[in-house]
Amino acid sequence: MINKLKENKKLVTLIGCGVLVVAVIVILLFLFVFNSNKSALTKELEKAGVNFYENFYYNQVGNDDNERKEFLSKYAAVGIKIDLENLARTTDNKDEFINKFVNKKTKEKCNINNTKITIYPKEPYGQKDYKMDVVLDCGFEK
């Protein structure tokens, strides 16, 4: 009788540990897949932001370096905000670009107005002197 209780206790402990290991693996896989989607979309938005700022916007804000510096210095603290819809306008295929921005877990499309980058120009206000923040509004924070 005592041996049978010991065997049952070992079996219950073994099954409990097995369930715990499987649960941890499932949670880690879920988090990895979920975060890789968010990370990929963040990188895609950053790439579009770099293209927008360096190849389009920067050249439009002045005729020479002094004019650009004067203009961009006004936005160093508040930043220049560009939403997904406006970023898409600087790509070859607007619809294809926007359709990439979907939360794979929830199938929620990113909001084209709230998903955005903010570019903070930095001294000496050259074409590559800035930092960028990304906001994804696709249900990742829920």
TAGI-V324872 format. One record per residue. RES is the residue in one letter. PHI is phi in radians with two decimals (* if undefined). NEAR is the number of other ideal C-beta (glycine too) atoms within 12 Angstrom. D_LAST is the distance of its C-alpha to the last C-alpha in Angstrom with 2 decimals. Layout:
# TAGI-V324872
RES&PHI&NEAR&D_LAST ; RES&PHI&NEAR&D_LAST
This chain:
# TAGI-V324872
M&*&7&51.54 ; I&-1.17&8&50.18 ; N&-1.10&9&49.68 ; K&-1.17&10&47.71 ; L&-1.12&11&45.40 ; K&-1.12&12&44.88 ; E&-1.13&13&44.09 ; N&-1.12&14&41.59 ; K&-1.13&14&39.92 ; K&-1.10&14&39.73 ; L&-1.11&14&38.35 ; V&-1.11&14&35.60 ; T&-1.11&14&34.72 ; L&-1.09&14&34.76 ; I&-1.13&14&32.54 ; G&-1.05&14&30.06 ; C&-1.13&14&29.97 ; G&-1.08&14&29.57 ; V&-1.10&14&26.59 ; L&-1.10&14&25.00 ; V&-1.10&14&25.73 ; V&-1.09&14&24.32 ; A&-1.09&14&21.05 ; V&-1.11&14&20.76 ; I&-1.09&14&21.63 ; V&-1.08&14&19.08 ; I&-1.11&14&16.24 ; L&-1.12&14&17.69 ; L&-1.11&14&18.09 ; F&-1.04&16&14.56 ; L&-1.14&17&13.36 ; F&-1.13&15&16.25 ; V&-1.13&17&15.67 ; F&-1.08&23&11.96 ; N&-1.26&19&13.03 ; S&-1.19&18&16.22 ; N&-1.14&28&14.71 ; K&-1.09&31&12.79 ; S&-1.12&19&16.07 ; A&-1.11&23&18.22 ; L&-1.18&36&16.62 ; T&-1.08&26&16.90 ; K&-1.11&20&20.50 ; E&-1.12&31&21.28 ; L&-1.19&38&20.22 ; E&-1.07&28&22.25 ; K&-1.04&23&25.14 ; A&-1.14&38&25.19 ; G&-1.14&39&25.09 ; V&-1.07&26&28.02 ; N&-1.04&25&29.91 ; F&-1.05&33&29.35 ; Y&-1.24&38&30.44 ; E&-1.34&23&33.23 ; N&-1.81&17&34.74 ; F&-2.23&22&34.33 ; Y&-1.09&30&33.33 ; Y&-0.94&29&35.38 ; N&-1.27&18&38.61 ; Q&-1.50&18&38.10 ; V&-1.61&25&37.95 ; G&3.09&20&41.56 ; N&-1.57&12&44.85 ; D&-2.58&12&45.28 ; D&-1.08&19&43.60 ; N&-1.16&14&44.66 ; E&-1.12&17&43.17 ; R&-1.10&26&39.88 ; K&-1.04&24&39.84 ; E&-1.07&17&40.56 ; F&-1.19&22&37.85 ; L&-1.18&33&35.08 ; S&-1.08&23&35.84 ; K&-1.20&18&34.70 ; Y&-1.89&26&31.13 ; A&-1.05&22&30.97 ; A&-1.57&13&28.99 ; V&-1.54&14&26.95 ; G&1.43&24&26.36 ; I&-1.95&31&26.64 ; K&-1.71&26&23.50 ; I&-2.27&33&23.46 ; D&-1.44&28&20.84 ; L&-1.01&38&20.27 ; E&-1.07&23&22.84 ; N&-1.26&25&25.49 ; L&-1.09&38&24.94 ; A&-1.10&30&25.47 ; R&-1.16&21&28.79 ; T&-1.69&25&30.15 ; T&-1.81&26&29.61 ; D&-1.21&11&32.07 ; N&-2.30&12&29.93 ; K&-0.99&18&27.39 ; D&-1.13&16&25.91 ; E&-1.09&12&25.71 ; F&-1.08&27&23.96 ; I&-1.12&28&21.27 ; N&-1.18&17&20.80 ; K&-1.20&29&19.90 ; F&-1.56&39&16.55 ; V&-2.39&26&14.38 ; N&-1.31&27&11.31 ; K&-1.15&23&13.50 ; K&-1.25&20&11.18 ; T&-1.72&16&9.92 ; K&1.13&11&13.03 ; E&-1.41&22&11.39 ; K&-1.29&23&13.89 ; C&-1.20&36&13.30 ; N&-1.16&21&14.44 ; I&-1.25&27&17.98 ; N&-1.68&18&18.42 ; N&-1.60&21&15.32 ; T&-1.42&38&15.19 ; K&-2.78&32&18.10 ; I&-2.03&36&20.20 ; T&-2.17&27&22.16 ; I&-1.81&37&25.52 ; Y&-1.92&24&27.42 ; P&-1.07&33&31.12 ; K&-2.22&20&33.07 ; E&-1.07&13&36.77 ; P&-1.55&16&39.02 ; Y&1.12&28&36.91 ; G&-1.44&16&37.88 ; Q&-1.10&24&36.13 ; K&-1.99&16&34.05 ; D&-1.74&22&33.65 ; Y&-2.90&31&30.06 ; K&-2.17&22&26.63 ; M&-2.34&31&23.44 ; D&-1.96&20&19.83 ; V&-2.08&35&17.15 ; V&-2.16&28&14.09 ; L&-1.86&35&11.97 ; D&-1.96&25&10.22 ; C&-2.40&33&9.20 ; G&1.47&23&5.52 ; F&-1.22&28&5.62 ; E&-1.52&13&3.80 ; K&-1.38&11&0.00
